[in-house]
Amino acid sequence: MRRAFAPWSRPLPASPAVPEGAGRDRAHGGRGGLLSPARRQHRHCSHHAQLSHGCGSNVMDVFGAKKPVPTALAQVDREKIYQWINELSSPETRENALLELSKKRESVPDLAPMLWHSFGTIAALLQEIVNIYPSINPPTLTAHQSNRVCNALALLQCVASHPETRSAFLAAHIPLFLYPFLHTVSKTRPFEYLRLTSLGVIGALVKTDEQEVINFLLTTEIIPLCLRIMESGSELSKTVATFILQKILLDDTGLAYICQTYERFSHVAMILGKMVLQLSKEPSARLLKHVVRCYLRLSDNPRCRAREALRQCLPDQLKDTTFAQVLKDDTTTKRWLAQLVKNLQEGQVTDPRGIPLPPQ
């Protein structure tokens, strides 16, 4: 696996250790682990009923504005929130608490800090994640297991997207616990929901446009993982993965990292080209929009050799009228596409100091 990601290699942060006590439960005399008083999170997940209806509000919130939050939460409801958070510490009551809290995450603006700072809660959520690792290989994950861990991921996404808990979430390297789910290739629904919800957590992070997030992700293997999902995932998974790549590219550090070597640049361009070919057969305006934006950002790279390489590999379908009908009402994407073509027509003199070419 490491060899496949070699062009993207960079020193990884230390592997996250499950917080002390995370593997214990009350049956063995423990209440679960304690991460530290300064950490806790909340935001996004998709359980199966929502995902089967277009992923509900969970993953889709990654692309748009946050939904309005109710002005007040009844005191009785707030007491229930406290109760459910406490119940996360016990394996006997955790499943129902996960379900109820995941339903309420949009209604409680401060749920993320409440989760992060409450005793043993993050350790309990991580335990839910670690517990299904054995079901990944061989792929034996059931719908019930997937649904349960997706509810835990929903609460982690909540924490990832909250400004008070996001930095601590990254400092604890919690996203790395999700990467084994992004490595999976099984196309069954339980695995697809698991990948999609995991992508939603990363999507919630990059949506903030914070340099801290990009710097963290560039020290991990998120780019090759997203590229693989962009190539072979479902339409919605491809869309979220492409959105993540787009956000990384829009950051100057991310663009420089991807264009640092010929291998990285060509890998991204190859996957985007395959996606355009597939989109010409099975159109998706939403996915096409993110693909075009990625191409446009690649064309912003100041190295002339990069633009020359992009000019050579840009699919013909983006140059002709293949997507005219799909983009009929999408003025933004049409403008991006026109700018892309214009960028590639300018400055066609190559610079020998550009992107390193592979050895002959």
VOBA-1610 file (N, C-alpha, C; in pm, whole numbers, padded with zeros to 5 digits, always signed):
BEGIN
Met+00083-00120+00000Met+00000+00000+00000Met+00087+00125+00000Arg+00194+00124+00081Arg+00282+00239+00085Arg+00346+00264-00049Arg+00380+00156-00119Arg+00443+00173-00249Arg+00349+00242-00348Ala+00221+00207-00342Ala+00124+00268-00434Ala+00113+00417-00410Phe+00140+00462-00286Phe+00126+00603-00255Phe+00260+00674-00253Ala+00364+00608-00306Ala+00498+00663-00298Ala+00511+00807-00346Pro+00452+00847-00461Pro+00469+00985-00507Pro+00416+01087-00407Trp+00328+01042-00317Trp+00265+01135-00223Trp+00330+01128-00086Ser+00437+01049-00075Ser+00495+01027+00056Ser+00545+01156+00118Arg+00523+01164+00246Arg+00573+01273+00326Arg+00574+01220+00468Pro+00665+01267+00553Pro+00666+01213+00690Pro+00529+01224+00754Leu+00477+01113+00804Leu+00346+01113+00867Leu+00360+01146+01015Pro+00257+01209+01072Pro+00258+01230+01216Pro+00255+01095+01287Ala+00293+01098+01410Ala+00293+00972+01486Ala+00155+00909+01483Ser+00151+00778+01468Ser+00023+00709+01461Ser-00056+00736+01588Pro-00185+00766+01574Pro-00264+00797+01692Pro-00283+00674+01778Ala-00267+00692+01903Ala-00290+00581+01996Ala-00428+00596+02055Val-00499+00486+02069Val-00630+00493+02132Val-00609+00541+02274Pro-00681+00645+02317Pro-00662+00700+02451Pro-00671+00590+02556Glu-00592+00607+02660Glu-00588+00508+02766Glu-00729+00482+02820Gly-00765+00357+02825Gly-00897+00322+02876Gly-01002+00310+02769Ala-00968+00349+02643Ala-01068+00346+02538Ala-01117+00205+02511Gly-01035+00105+02538Gly-01075-00032+02512Gly-01145-00097+02629Arg-01168-00021+02738Arg-01233-00079+02853Arg-01378-00037+02859Asp-01460-00115+02922Asp-01597-00077+02946Asp-01630-00112+03090Arg-01752-00082+03130Arg-01788-00104+03269Arg-01785-00251+03307Ala-01806-00334+03208Ala-01803-00478+03237Ala-01665-00521+03285His-01563-00439+03250His-01426-00473+03289His-01373-00370+03389Gly-01465-00297+03452Gly-01424-00206+03557Gly-01381-00070+03510Gly-01406-00032+03384Gly-01366+00100+03336Gly-01482+00176+03279Arg-01465+00309+03264Arg-01570+00391+03206Arg-01533+00439+03068Gly-01420+00397+03016Gly-01375+00452+02889Gly-01265+00552+02917Gly-01193+00590+02809Gly-01076+00675+02826Gly-01108+00823+02838Leu-01006+00899+02874Leu-01017+01045+02882Leu-00909+01103+02794Leu-00950+01180+02692Leu-00852+01234+02599Leu-00774+01349+02660Ser-00844+01447+02708Ser-00784+01561+02776Ser-00893+01663+02790Pro-00889+01746+02893Pro-00999+01838+02918Pro-01015+01940+02808Ala-00917+01952+02716Ala-00928+02058+02617Ala-00973+02012+02482Arg-01041+01897+02472Arg-01078+01846+02340Arg-01218+01789+02334Arg-01283+01813+02222Arg-01412+01748+02196Arg-01475+01801+02068Gln-01561+01728+01997Gln-01608+01772+01866Gln-01747+01735+01824His-01793+01793+01709His-01925+01759+01655His-01945+01801+01510Arg-02028+01728+01441Arg-02084+01781+01321Arg-02155+01683+01230His-02103+01595+01157His-02170+01539+01043His-02172+01388+01037Cys-02282+01321+01008Cys-02282+01177+00981Cys-02405+01141+00902Ser-02404+01025+00842Ser-02518+00986+00765Ser-02554+00845+00801His-02663+00826+00872His-02701+00688+00895His-02780+00640+00774His-02807+00511+00768His-02853+00450+00643His-02983+00508+00591Ala-03075+00537+00676Ala-03202+00589+00625Ala-03180+00721+00553Gln-03090+00806+00606Gln-03062+00933+00542Gln-02986+00913+00412Leu-02884+00827+00417Leu-02803+00806+00299Leu-02885+00750+00184Ser-02978+00664+00214Ser-03057+00603+00108Ser-03151+00704+00044His-03164+00821+00107His-03246+00928+00049His-03158+01047+00014Gly-03048+01018-00052Gly-02960+01125-00098Gly-02865+01174+00009Cys-02841+01096+00113Cys-02747+01125+00218Cys-02797+01228+00316Gly-02924+01262+00309Gly-02982+01353+00406Gly-02908+01484+00409Ser-02903+01544+00527Ser-02835+01672+00540Ser-02688+01656+00566Asn-02646+01535+00600Asn-02512+01517+00652Asn-02401+01556+00556Val-02374+01471+00458Val-02265+01499+00365Val-02297+01621+00280Met-02423+01643+00249Met-02456+01754+00161Met-02428+01888+00227Asp-02429+01896+00360Asp-02396+02020+00427Asp-02252+02062+00400Val-02168+01967+00358Val-02030+01999+00327Val-02023+02100+00213Phe-02117+02093+00119Phe-02109+02176+00000Phe-02175+02312+00017Gly-02271+02323+00109Gly-02344+02448+00118Gly-02337+02510+00256Ala-02420+02611+00276Ala-02423+02680+00404Ala-02488+02590+00509Lys-02453+02617+00633Lys-02512+02540+00741Lys-02659+02574+00755Lys-02736+02474+00792Lys-02878+02496+00809Lys-02904+02583+00931Pro-03010+02665+00927Pro-03040+02748+01043Pro-03067+02662+01166Val-03017+02710+01278Val-03033+02637+01403Val-03153+02693+01478Pro-03237+02608+01535Pro-03351+02656+01611Pro-03307+02755+01717Thr-03391+02857+01742Thr-03352+02965+01832Thr-03331+02918+01975Ala-03406+02818+02019Ala-03391+02772+02157Ala-03420+02624+02166Leu-03358+02561+02262Leu-03379+02418+02284Leu-03447+02405+02420Ala-03558+02337+02424Ala-03631+02323+02549Ala-03541+02261+02655Gln-03559+02306+02781Gln-03476+02256+02890Gln-03483+02105+02902Val-03602+02050+02882Val-03615+01905+02893Val-03530+01835+02787Asp-03523+01896+02667Asp-03440+01837+02562Asp-03292+01846+02599Arg-03255+01958+02660Arg-03115+01974+02696Arg-03075+01872+02803Glu-03163+01846+02893Glu-03135+01744+02994Glu-03119+01607+02929Lys-03195+01583+02822Lys-03180+01457+02749Lys-03044+01450+02681Ile-02998+01566+02628Ile-02866+01570+02565Ile-02760+01531+02667Tyr-02766+01588+02787Tyr-02669+01552+02891Tyr-02676+01403+02923Gln-02798+01353+02930Gln-02816+01212+02963Gln-02754+01123+02855Trp-02780+01156+02727Trp-02727+01074+02618Trp-02575+01079+02614Ile-02518+01196+02641Ile-02372+01206+02643Ile-02315+01117+02753Asn-02378+01118+02869Asn-02332+01030+02977Asn-02346+00883+02938Glu-02453+00853+02864Glu-02477+00713+02827Glu-02378+00662+02723Leu-02304+00751+02658Leu-02202+00707+02563Leu-02091+00629+02632Ser-02070+00653+02760Ser-01962+00587+02832Ser-01990+00441+02861Ser-02114+00402+02849Ser-02150+00263+02880Ser-02184+00187+02752Pro-02119+00074+02727Pro-02151-00007+02609Pro-02297-00049+02604Glu-02360-00064+02720Glu-02499-00109+02723Glu-02596-00003+02671Thr-02563+00124+02690Thr-02654+00233+02650Thr-02602+00314+02532Arg-02483+00281+02484Arg-02416+00367+02384Arg-02489+00371+02250Glu-02538+00258+02203Glu-02597+00255+02068Glu-02714+00351+02055Asn-02805+00349+02152Asn-02919+00440+02146Asn-02876+00585+02162Ala-02777+00608+02248Ala-02727+00745+02268Ala-02664+00799+02140Leu-02590+00715+02068Leu-02531+00756+01939Leu-02640+00798+01841Leu-02744+00716+01834Leu-02854+00744+01741Leu-02923+00875+01775Glu-02956+00894+01902Glu-03029+01014+01943Glu-02945+01141+01927Leu-02818+01134+01965Leu-02733+01252+01953Leu-02707+01288+01807Ser-02692+01186+01722Ser-02670+01216+01580Ser-02791+01285+01518Lys-02909+01254+01569Lys-03031+01322+01521Lys-03036+01467+01567Lys-02980+01494+01685Lys-02991+01627+01745Lys-02876+01720+01712Arg-02774+01671+01639Arg-02653+01749+01625Arg-02674+01884+01558Glu-02775+01895+01470Glu-02801+02023+01404Glu-02880+02118+01493Ser-02939+02065+01598Ser-03026+02145+01684Ser-02956+02200+01807Val-02835+02150+01833Val-02763+02191+01953Val-02631+02255+01911Pro-02625+02389+01903Pro-02507+02457+01850Pro-02378+02426+01925Asp-02389+02401+02056Asp-02269+02376+02136Asp-02248+02229+02167Leu-02304+02141+02086Leu-02288+01999+02111Leu-02142+01958+02101Ala-02068+02015+02007Ala-01928+01977+01989Ala-01844+02000+02115Pro-01846+02119+02174Pro-01771+02137+02299Pro-01822+02047+02411Met-01953+02024+02414Met-02007+01935+02517Met-01950+01794+02502Leu-01941+01746+02380Leu-01884+01614+02355Leu-01735+01611+02389Trp-01665+01713+02344Trp-01519+01714+02357Trp-01474+01721+02503His-01546+01798+02583His-01504+01820+02721His-01566+01724+02821Ser-01659+01642+02779Ser-01720+01547+02872Ser-01632+01424+02886Phe-01634+01367+03006Phe-01541+01258+03038Phe-01564+01133+02952Gly-01458+01088+02886Gly-01461+00959+02816Gly-01539+00954+02687Thr-01598+01068+02644Thr-01687+01062+02529Thr-01612+01037+02399Ile-01505+01112+02376Ile-01429+01093+02252Ile-01366+00954+02248Ala-01320+00907+02364Ala-01265+00771+02371Ala-01371+00669+02333Ala-01496+00693+02374Ala-01605+00601+02341Ala-01632+00602+02191Leu-01626+00720+02129Leu-01649+00730+01984Leu-01536+00660+01908Leu-01414+00678+01955Leu-01301+00611+01890Leu-01310+00459+01908Gln-01361+00417+02023Gln-01378+00274+02045Gln-01476+00216+01944Glu-01583+00291+01912Glu-01679+00245+01812Glu-01611+00226+01677Ile-01519+00316+01645Ile-01447+00308+01517Ile-01353+00188+01516Val-01272+00177+01621Val-01172+00069+01627Val-01239-00068+01631Asn-01354-00075+01692Asn-01422-00204+01707Asn-01458-00271+01575Ile-01476-00191+01468Ile-01514-00253+01341Ile-01397-00271+01245Tyr-01275-00235+01288Tyr-01158-00261+01204Tyr-01150-00409+01161Pro-01176-00503+01252Pro-01168-00645+01210Pro-01268-00682+01101Ser-01374-00602+01084Ser-01475-00633+00982Ser-01439-00577+00845Ile-01326-00508+00838Ile-01285-00447+00711Ile-01217-00549+00621Asn-01130-00631+00679Asn-01056-00730+00600Asn-01045-00860+00679Pro-01115-00965+00632Pro-01202-00969+00514Pro-01327-00884+00534Pro-01387-00835+00423Pro-01501-00744+00433Pro-01629-00813+00480Thr-01654-00805+00609Thr-01773-00870+00666Thr-01866-00769+00733Leu-01845-00641+00709Leu-01923-00537+00775Leu-02072-00551+00743Thr-02153-00550+00847Thr-02299-00561+00828Thr-02362-00422+00826Ala-02487-00417+00782Ala-02559-00290+00779Ala-02574-00231+00918His-02599-00317+01016His-02614-00269+01153His-02484-00209+01206Gln-02372-00276+01181Gln-02243-00224+01224Gln-02212-00091+01156Ser-02239-00085+01027Ser-02213+00037+00951Ser-02297+00153+01003Asn-02423+00125+01027Asn-02514+00229+01075Asn-02467+00285+01209Arg-02425+00196+01296Arg-02382+00238+01430Arg-02256+00322+01424Val-02156+00279+01347Val-02032+00355+01342Val-02053+00487+01267Cys-02146+00489+01173Cys-02175+00614+01103Cys-02235+00718+01198Asn-02312+00672+01295Asn-02365+00765+01395Asn-02251+00822+01480Ala-02152+00738+01510Ala-02035+00787+01584Ala-01956+00886+01499Leu-01943+00857+01370Leu-01873+00948+01279Leu-01946+01080+01265Ala-02079+01076+01275Ala-02158+01199+01267Ala-02119+01293+01380Leu-02100+01238+01497Leu-02063+01321+01612Leu-01919+01371+01598Leu-01832+01289+01540Leu-01695+01335+01516Leu-01693+01447+01412Gln-01780+01438+01314Gln-01786+01544+01213Gln-01835+01674+01276Cys-01925+01659+01371Cys-01974+01774+01445Cys-01858+01844+01515Val-01771+01766+01578Val-01655+01822+01647Val-01557+01882+01548Ala-01538+01815+01435Ala-01443+01861+01334Ala-01480+01997+01276Ser-01608+02028+01271Ser-01651+02151+01206Ser-01674+02267+01303His-01658+02243+01432His-01683+02349+01530His-01553+02425+01557Pro-01556+02558+01553Pro-01433+02637+01570Pro-01365+02619+01705Glu-01440+02582+01808Glu-01381+02566+01941Glu-01311+02432+01959Thr-01341+02337+01874Thr-01286+02202+01894Thr-01202+02154+01777Arg-01205+02225+01666Arg-01138+02177+01545Arg-00986+02161+01563Ser-00921+02262+01623Ser-00776+02253+01639Ser-00735+02136+01726Ala-00809+02116+01835Ala-00779+02003+01923Ala-00805+01871+01851Phe-00907+01868+01769Phe-00941+01749+01689Phe-00824+01711+01600Leu-00762+01811+01536Leu-00647+01786+01450Leu-00523+01750+01532Ala-00505+01820+01643Ala-00387+01795+01726Ala-00387+01652+01779Ala-00505+01596+01799Ala-00516+01457+01845Ala-00505+01357+01732His-00491+01406+01606His-00477+01319+01488His-00595+01225+01470Ile-00712+01269+01513Ile-00829+01183+01505Ile-00869+01147+01362Pro-00849+01236+01261Pro-00884+01194+01125Pro-00814+01066+01080Leu-00697+01038+01135Leu-00625+00918+01092Leu-00699+00790+01128Phe-00784+00796+01229Phe-00862+00677+01264Phe-00962+00642+01154Leu-00996+00739+01067Leu-01094+00718+00962Leu-01032+00664+00834Tyr-00901+00678+00819Tyr-00838+00641+00693Tyr-00852+00493+00656Pro-00852+00401+00753Pro-00877+00261+00713Pro-01010+00243+00641Phe-01109+00324+00674Phe-01239+00314+00605Phe-01228+00364+00461Leu-01141+00464+00439Leu-01124+00518+00303Leu-01041+00423+00217His-00968+00333+00281His-00889+00234+00207His-00978+00122+00150Thr-01098+00106+00202Thr-01182-00007+00161Thr-01226+00008+00016Val-01252-00105-00050Val-01292-00103-00190Val-01423-00176-00215Ser-01476-00242-00112Ser-01602-00313-00130Ser-01713-00217-00169Lys-01795-00257-00266Lys-01901-00169-00316Lys-02036-00197-00251Thr-02038-00279-00147Thr-02165-00305-00079Thr-02209-00179-00004Arg-02339-00170+00023Arg-02392-00050+00088Arg-02327-00018+00222Pro-02309-00116+00311Pro-02247-00082+00439Pro-02112-00014+00422Phe-02030-00062+00329Phe-01899+00000+00308Phe-01911+00135+00238Glu-02003+00146+00146Glu-02021+00273+00076Glu-02065+00381+00174Tyr-02158+00348+00264Tyr-02202+00446+00363Tyr-02087+00484+00456Leu-02006+00385+00490Leu-01894+00410+00579Leu-01792+00503+00515Arg-01759+00479+00388Arg-01665+00567+00317Arg-01722+00707+00304Leu-01849+00714+00268Leu-01911+00844+00244Leu-01916+00927+00372Thr-01951+00865+00483Thr-01958+00938+00608Thr-01819+00980+00655Ser-01720+00894+00633Ser-01582+00930+00668Ser-01534+01048+00583Leu-01567+01046+00455Leu-01534+01159+00368Leu-01602+01287+00418Gly-01723+01270+00472Gly-01795+01387+00523Gly-01721+01455+00636Val-01652+01377+00720Val-01574+01437+00828Val-01459+01519+00771Ile-01387+01464+00671Ile-01277+01537+00609Ile-01331+01658+00534Gly-01445+01641+00468Gly-01507+01752+00396Gly-01543+01866+00488Ala-01591+01833+00608Ala-01625+01936+00705Ala-01501+02014+00748Leu-01387+01945+00754Leu-01262+02012+00790Leu-01218+02110+00681Val-01212+02062+00556Val-01161+02148+00448Val-01256+02262+00414Lys-01383+02245+00446Lys-01480+02350+00418Lys-01448+02479+00491Thr-01372+02469+00600Thr-01339+02587+00679Thr-01234+02676+00613Asp-01164+02622+00511Asp-01060+02698+00440Asp-00949+02746+00534Glu-00917+02667+00634Glu-00813+02705+00729Glu-00680+02641+00692Gln-00573+02721+00701Gln-00440+02672+00667Gln-00399+02555+00754Glu-00440+02558+00879Glu-00407+02450+00973Glu-00459+02316+00923Val-00578+02317+00865Val-00638+02193+00815Val-00558+02140+00696Ile-00527+02229+00601Ile-00452+02187+00481Ile-00315+02135+00520Asn-00248+02204+00609Asn-00115+02159+00652Asn-00121+02020+00713Phe-00225+01995+00792Phe-00239+01863+00853Phe-00263+01756+00747Leu-00356+01782+00656Leu-00392+01681+00555Leu-00276+01649+00464Leu-00191+01748+00436Leu-00077+01724+00347Leu+00029+01635+00411Thr+00022+01615+00542Thr+00115+01523+00607Thr+00060+01381+00610Thr-00058+01362+00552Thr-00122+01231+00551Thr-00141+01184+00407Glu-00205+01070+00390Glu-00226+01013+00257Glu-00364+01047+00202Ile-00424+01157+00242Ile-00561+01187+00202Ile-00573+01208+00052Ile-00473+01265-00013Ile-00485+01293-00157Ile-00493+01162-00238Pro-00401+01067-00222Pro-00416+00942-00299Pro-00543+00866-00263Leu-00587+00874-00138Leu-00712+00808-00100Leu-00830+00871-00173Cys-00833+01004-00178Cys-00941+01072-00251Cys-00936+01040-00400Leu-00816+01034-00456Leu-00802+01005-00599Leu-00856+00866-00632Arg-00831+00771-00544Arg-00881+00636-00569Arg-01034+00632-00563Ile-01091+00705-00468Ile-01237+00710-00458Ile-01295+00786-00577Met-01227+00890-00623Met-01271+00965-00740Met-01276+00876-00864Glu-01189+00778-00867Glu-01182+00689-00983Glu-01286+00579-00979Ser-01317+00528-00859Ser-01401+00408-00856Ser-01518+00413-00758Gly-01541+00524-00690Gly-01649+00531-00593Gly-01784+00557-00656Ser-01887+00566-00571Ser-02020+00604-00618Ser-02019+00753-00655Glu-02125+00799-00719Glu-02128+00939-00763Glu-02113+01034-00644Leu-02183+01006-00535Leu-02178+01096-00420Leu-02041+01090-00352Ser-01984+00971-00341Ser-01850+00961-00284Ser-01747+01033-00372Lys-01760+01016-00502Lys-01671+01087-00594Lys-01684+01237-00576Thr-01807+01284-00557Thr-01831+01427-00544Thr-01764+01483-00419Val-01780+01413-00306Val-01719+01462-00182Val-01567+01453-00190Ala-01514+01345-00247Ala-01369+01329-00260Ala-01311+01438-00351Thr-01381+01470-00460Thr-01335+01575-00551Thr-01342+01711-00484Phe-01445+01732-00403Phe-01458+01856-00327Phe-01338+01874-00233Ile-01296+01766-00168Ile-01181+01772-00078Ile-01055+01807-00156Leu-01034+01741-00271Leu-00918+01772-00354Leu-00923+01917-00401Gln-01040+01963-00439Gln-01057+02101-00484Gln-01014+02199-00375Lys-01057+02173-00251Lys-01023+02262-00140Lys-00873+02262-00114Ile-00810+02146-00129Ile-00665+02140-00111Ile-00595+02218-00221Leu-00641+02203-00344Leu-00582+02275-00456Leu-00599+02426-00445Leu-00711+02470-00390Leu-00737+02613-00379Leu-00643+02681-00280Asp-00583+02602-00194Asp-00481+02656-00103Asp-00347+02658-00176Asp-00271+02766-00163Asp-00144+02778-00235Asp-00046+02668-00197Thr-00046+02633-00068Thr+00043+02526-00024Thr+00002+02393-00086Gly-00128+02369-00093Gly-00178+02246-00153Gly-00146+02237-00301Leu-00163+02348-00372Leu-00133+02350-00516Leu+00015+02324-00538Ala+00100+02390-00460Ala+00245+02370-00475Ala+00285+02226-00445Tyr+00219+02164-00346Tyr+00251+02026-00310Tyr+00216+01930-00423Ile+00097+01947-00481Ile+00053+01857-00588Ile+00136+01877-00714Cys+00178+02001-00738Cys+00255+02029-00860Cys+00407+02020-00835Gln+00446+01972-00720Gln+00588+01966-00687Gln+00664+01867-00773Thr+00599+01755-00809Thr+00665+01655-00892Thr+00574+01616-01008Tyr+00636+01566-01111Tyr+00561+01523-01228Tyr+00466+01409-01193Glu+00512+01319-01106Glu+00431+01202-01070Glu+00300+01244-01003Arg+00309+01338-00909Arg+00188+01383-00841Arg+00094+01454-00937Phe+00151+01546-01012Phe+00069+01623-01106Phe+00000+01531-01207Ser+00076+01440-01263Ser+00020+01353-01367Ser-00084+01257-01309His-00066+01215-01183His-00164+01127-01119His-00298+01198-01106Val-00294+01322-01059Val-00418+01401-01046Val-00481+01424-01182Ala-00401+01464-01281Ala-00453+01492-01415Ala-00513+01366-01478Met-00450+01251-01455Met-00501+01126-01512Met-00638+01091-01454Ile-00653+01104-01321Ile-00780+01070-01258Ile-00889+01168-01302Leu-00857+01296-01309Leu-00955+01394-01355Leu-00998+01364-01499Gly-00902+01322-01582Gly-00934+01288-01720Gly-01028+01169-01729Lys-01005+01068-01647Lys-01094+00952-01644Lys-01235+00992-01600Met-01241+01085-01506Met-01371+01129-01457Met-01449+01204-01566Val-01378+01285-01643Val-01444+01358-01752Val-01500+01261-01854Leu-01421+01158-01886Leu-01467+01058-01981Leu-01593+00988-01929Gln-01593+00953-01801Gln-01709+00888-01742Gln-01829+00982-01737Leu-01804+01109-01706Leu-01912+01207-01699Leu-01975+01232-01836Ser-01898+01214-01941Ser-01954+01231-02075Ser-02057+01122-02106Lys-02043+01008-02035Lys-02138+00897-02053Lys-02250+00902-01950Glu-02217+00941-01827Glu-02314+00951-01719Glu-02302+01088-01654Pro-02367+01189-01711Pro-02350+01327-01665Pro-02396+01350-01522Ser-02323+01434-01452Ser-02360+01481-01319Ser-02310+01624-01308Ala-02402+01719-01309Ala-02363+01860-01308Ala-02283+01895-01183Arg-02324+01840-01070Arg-02256+01871-00944Arg-02113+01821-00944Leu-02092+01698-00988Leu-01958+01642-00992Leu-01873+01713-01096Leu-01931+01741-01212Leu-01858+01809-01318Leu-01807+01945-01271Lys-01889+02013-01192Lys-01850+02146-01143Lys-01720+02139-01062His-01710+02039-00975His-01589+02026-00893His-01469+01984-00978Val-01492+01899-01078Val-01383+01855-01166Val-01328+01975-01244Val-01415+02056-01299Val-01372+02174-01375Val-01294+02270-01286Arg-01342+02286-01162Arg-01272+02378-01071Arg-01133+02326-01039Cys-01117+02195-01026Cys-00984+02139-01003Cys-00893+02166-01122Tyr-00943+02145-01243Tyr-00863+02173-01363Tyr-00824+02320-01368Leu-00920+02408-01339Leu-00891+02551-01346Leu-00782+02588-01246Arg-00789+02532-01128Arg-00686+02563-01028Arg-00550+02509-01070Leu-00546+02392-01130Leu-00418+02340-01180Leu-00359+02433-01285Ser-00445+02497-01363Ser-00396+02589-01466Ser-00343+02719-01406Asp-00368+02743-01278Asp-00314+02862-01210Asp-00169+02844-01170Asn-00119+02720-01178Asn+00019+02695-01141Asn+00113+02780-01228Pro+00198+02861-01167Pro+00284+02952-01245Pro+00388+02884-01332Arg+00416+02758-01307Arg+00518+02690-01388Arg+00466+02664-01529Cys+00537+02710-01625Cys+00492+02697-01765Cys+00483+02550-01807Arg+00576+02466-01759Arg+00573+02327-01799Arg+00447+02259-01748Ala+00398+02307-01633Ala+00274+02250-01579Ala+00157+02280-01672Arg+00150+02404-01718Arg+00041+02439-01811Arg+00056+02364-01942Glu+00178+02346-01985Glu+00200+02272-02110Glu+00154+02127-02095Ala+00186+02067-01980Ala+00143+01929-01955Ala-00009+01922-01948Leu-00070+02020-01883Leu-00216+02023-01871Leu-00281+02044-02007Arg-00218+02126-02089Arg-00271+02151-02223Arg-00272+02022-02306Gln-00170+01941-02285Gln-00160+01817-02361Gln-00261+01711-02317Cys-00297+01713-02186Cys-00383+01605-02136Cys-00527+01649-02111Leu-00561+01775-02137Leu-00698+01820-02115Leu-00793+01746-02209Pro-00893+01678-02155Pro-00985+01600-02239Pro-01057+01685-02344Asp-01076+01628-02461Asp-01146+01699-02568Asp-01288+01735-02527Gln-01348+01655-02439Gln-01487+01681-02398Gln-01504+01815-02327Leu-01393+01867-02271Leu-01400+01998-02207Leu-01375+02111-02306Lys-01336+02075-02426Lys-01307+02176-02528Lys-01421+02192-02628Asp-01503+02086-02641Asp-01613+02094-02738Asp-01745+02116-02665Thr-01853+02074-02725Thr-01987+02101-02669Thr-02046+01980-02596Thr-01960+01886-02557Thr-02009+01764-02492Thr-02098+01794-02372Phe-02059+01893-02292Phe-02132+01922-02169Phe-02219+02047-02179Ala-02246+02091-02300Ala-02325+02213-02318Ala-02463+02201-02252Gln-02527+02088-02268Gln-02661+02070-02212Gln-02656+02060-02060Val-02554+01988-02009Val-02540+01971-01864Val-02518+02105-01795Leu-02442+02193-01861Leu-02407+02322-01800Leu-02496+02436-01847Lys-02605+02401-01909Lys-02691+02503-01968Lys-02728+02614-01870Asp-02760+02577-01748Asp-02804+02676-01649Asp-02699+02705-01542Asp-02579+02653-01562Asp-02473+02672-01463Asp-02372+02774-01515Thr-02401+02900-01491Thr-02313+03006-01543Thr-02175+03003-01478Thr-02170+02966-01351Thr-02040+02964-01281Thr-01945+02864-01343Thr-01991+02742-01364Thr-01903+02639-01421Thr-01866+02672-01564Lys-01960+02729-01638Lys-01928+02769-01777Lys-01820+02877-01777Arg-01826+02968-01681Arg-01724+03072-01672Arg-01589+03013-01635Trp-01590+02915-01543Trp-01465+02848-01506Trp-01405+02775-01624Leu-01490+02710-01701Leu-01442+02633-01816Leu-01381+02725-01921Ala-01446+02839-01944Ala-01393+02937-02040Ala-01258+02991-01993Gln-01246+03016-01862Gln-01120+03067-01809Gln-01010+02962-01818Leu-01047+02836-01798Leu-00951+02727-01810Leu-00892+02723-01951Val-00979+02725-02048Val-00933+02722-02188Val-00845+02842-02218Lys-00884+02958-02167Lys-00805+03080-02189Lys-00667+03069-02125Asn-00664+03017-02002Asn-00535+03002-01934Asn-00439+02913-02011Leu-00494+02806-02069Leu-00408+02711-02140Leu-00367+02761-02278Gln-00436+02862-02327Gln-00398+02920-02457Gln-00289+03025-02442Glu-00271+03073-02319Glu-00173+03178-02294Glu-00037+03117-02262Gly+00066+03189-02295Gly+00203+03151-02258Gly+00242+03011-02293Gln+00243+02978-02420Gln+00272+02841-02460Gln+00422+02814-02475Val+00506+02908-02431Val+00650+02885-02434Val+00688+02809-02307Thr+00750+02697-02324Thr+00780+02612-02207Thr+00901+02664-02131Asp+00904+02637-02004Asp+01013+02675-01915Asp+01085+02549-01869Pro+01212+02535-01903Pro+01283+02412-01867Pro+01297+02393-01716Arg+01268+02496-01637Arg+01280+02481-01491Arg+01146+02442-01428Gly+01052+02398-01509Gly+00918+02364-01459Gly+00915+02232-01386Ile+00798+02169-01389Ile+00780+02042-01318Ile+00881+01939-01366Pro+00950+01872-01275Pro+01047+01769-01316Pro+00981+01661-01399Leu+01041+01631-01512Leu+00990+01525-01597Leu+01048+01391-01551Pro+00976+01284-01573Pro+01028+01154-01532Pro+01154+01120-01613Pro+01242+01042-01556Pro+01365+01006-01629Pro+01335+00932-01758Gln+01412+00964-01861Gln+01391+00902-01992Gln+01446+00760-01991
//
